[in-house]
Amino acid sequence: MRTPNLLKSKAHQCRRKIVIDEIRILRNFEGSHLIQDKILRELTKLHSLWFKSSGSIMREAKL
């Protein structure tokens, strides 16, 4: 069984990876507004997935 600290650490690692991916994506596609809009939609999806998963991680940590 995972400990709460391990679960929190895992959530932090996931969030850090998302931020790194965001920076990489935005650096690759600077300039085109249409592409930037598409990227922002994709990043929003990533964030919502992260918040859903981090919520379940925190619920597990409390058990």
RAHU-V986075 format. One line per field, one symbol per residue. ss: DSSP state (H for helix, E for strand, L for the rest). A space follows every 10 residues. Layout:
ss=???
This chain:
ss=LLLHHHHHHH HHHHHHHHHH HHHHHHHHLL LLHHHHHHHH HHHHHHHHHH HHHHHHHHHH HHL
